[in-house]
Amino acid sequence: MSRTPTDAPHLPDRRRFLKRAAAGAALAATPAWTRAPSKLGLTIEELSDRRDFLGTEDEAFWEMVKSQFPLRPGLILMNAANLCPSPYPVQEAVFGYTRDIDQDASFHNRAKFNPLAAKSVDALAELLGASPEEIVVTRNTSESNNAVINGLTLGAGDEVVLWDQNHPTNNVAWDVRADRWGYKVIRVTTPPAPKTEDELVDAFVSAFTDRTRVLSVTQISNISGVELPASRLCSIARDRGIYVHMDGAQSFGAVEVDLHAMGCDSYTGSAHKWFCGPKEAGVLYVRADRVAELWPSVVGVGWDGANAGGGADKFGTFGQRDDAAVAGVGTTVEFHQAIGPAAIEARTRALATGLKAAIRERVPDVSFHTSDVPGLSAGVVIAELPVDDHTQIYNRVYEEHGIAGALRTGAFPGIRLCPHMYNTMAEVEQVADALAASL
């Protein structure tokens, strides 16, 4: 595969490189369950030590990261936009907390989960560049999106601007509420595989009127893989007094996120996707000066105290929760911090860039709905192959080559491939070979 100078791998001193590579290869070759002191995989502290020793530019480091996930041998999982596995430290934390609850479900024993939940919120706030008072742990992005959609006060004459590449819970859900309250929904279409930020920004700005109350978009589309210039859109909209809601289902855990710097009014994400966290755990961020104007969708036990606190807690009185999953969110943040959010983002973008290049080499007539411009795409890659129906290829690459992606139909047909930190550059080449062989 040809590379530009900016794509070239880091080349350290040869002796140092060989020493690190040998150490990394030994780690990767050692079955995870034989390593002390963990039963499965490395501890988070050990992972951090390996990062400091090997460096995140070394492929041996990412081979070691892959070994921290319980992936079936022979499987190349590239479906992070839908569901990711949890690494061993997160699994063990959730399993341990669950066993603890099941052994003693008394109020006395479960009292420990209140500070653990608070720790998860604090960790999320630090990871996402927010304050703890602006964060609540929900069940997923869908629930968080609907909390915002149902929480805002809108009526006849108001307009909500959406991206037509939003996820249904940040798209159709607005229609359902509009049918009840009478506001107008406007959908923006952007150019396919955009070349510049201006192409994206101009499409939204041209849709704004003096009646626009909300801009609600998905930061990275699960449909096309296009990444919006989030901070720029937030700045333009807020200067016009427009509330900005950012669906982060495909950015949370995949790219670095600083919500205060981004400038959105609310943000949502799921733990089970790129974050690699517990199932049925998500995040809702509401900027501090917007909390008061949003109504809660669910009012449960603890409402009085949550509301009196003046923070996002008022959106989280769901009743009985899976305490183990909520506590496990904090462990997942620790796992991400041990690798480094910037390193994870760089790795994800490098894998996606390498994947597009490798597929192009082997399938000359392929086209991508996902932009090649840095900053206008991240880890979601939609490859349209020279076939009328991608279903057979989608099934063949899984059944014959062990590659798990997703089938895309409709406006952006193709095979969706979403590599993440548990994938290797060698797997990128294997995927390209498999697609070519399946045509």
Salt bridges, closest charged atoms under 4 A:
ASP52 OD1 - ARG51 NH2 3.11
GLU57 OE1 - HIS10 ND1 3.45
GLU59 OE1 - ARG347 NH1 2.86
ASP100 OD1 - LYS112 NZ 3.02
GLU134 OE1 - HIS260 NE2 2.71
GLU143 OE2 - ARG139 NH2 2.58
ASP158 OD1 - ARG213 NE 3.17
GLU159 OE2 - ARG211 NE 3.09
ASP175 OD2 - ARG187 NH2 2.58
GLU197 OE1 - ARG232 NH1 3.16
ASP198 OD1 - ARG232 NH2 2.59
ASP210 OD1 - ARG211 NH1 3.51
GLU227 OE1 - ARG349 NH1 3.09
ASP265 OD1 - ARG287 NH2 2.40
ASP265 OD1 - ARG290 NE 2.96
ASP289 OD2 - ARG287 NH1 2.73
GLU293 OE2 - ARG290 NH1 3.00
GLU334 OE2 - LYS119 NZ 3.52
GLU345 OE2 - ARG349 NE 2.91
GLU361 OE1 - ARG362 NH1 3.54
ASP372 OD1 - LYS356 NZ 3.83
ASP372 OD2 - ARG360 NH2 2.64
GLU384 OE1 - HIS369 NE2 3.20
GLU400 OE2 - ARG396 NE 3.22
GLU427 OE2 - LYS66 NZ 2.81
GLU429 OE1 - ARG362 NH2 2.65
ASP433 OD1 - ARG362 NE 2.45
